[in-house]
């Protein structure tokens, strides 16, 4: 039987990994800061923290692989690109950042005038959507290679 893993976040600053066919907990992460969002791509788990960080873990072993701090306020959104080479992060500092998963270098790609609530990749590899506390949604385009 193939293992199906699901992540959950708790107010106790934990991320728990669940093996659904076994109905059991498969792993736990204890974080120094609260969790704003999660995103997975293959064997990797990206965690956006309320401390403004983006942490990448091996999804099966829960070992920390890399960190970046692209924000000065709560990071409330993280999204892997379809190819897994990029993370899009959004924060209450109003900034959306692009993080290269190979180097964990990051660059701000847009700035909202209020808190970013969500940012997500569009099916087109260069487009992403951003929603903000201003109650608006907009699409942005970026050539990832222009930023690095």
Secondary structure as UniProt FT lines:
FT   STRAND          5..10
FT   TURN            11..13
FT   STRAND          14..19
FT   TURN            20..23
FT   STRAND          24..30
FT   STRAND          35..41
FT   TURN            42..43
FT   STRAND          44..49
FT   TURN            50..51
FT   STRAND          54..58
FT   TURN            59..61
FT   STRAND          64..68
FT   STRAND          75..80
FT   TURN            82..83
FT   STRAND          86..91
FT   TURN            92..93
FT   STRAND          95..100
FT   TURN            101..103
FT   STRAND          106..111
FT   STRAND          116..121
FT   TURN            125..126
FT   STRAND          127..132
FT   TURN            133..135
FT   STRAND          136..141
FT   HELIX           144..147
//
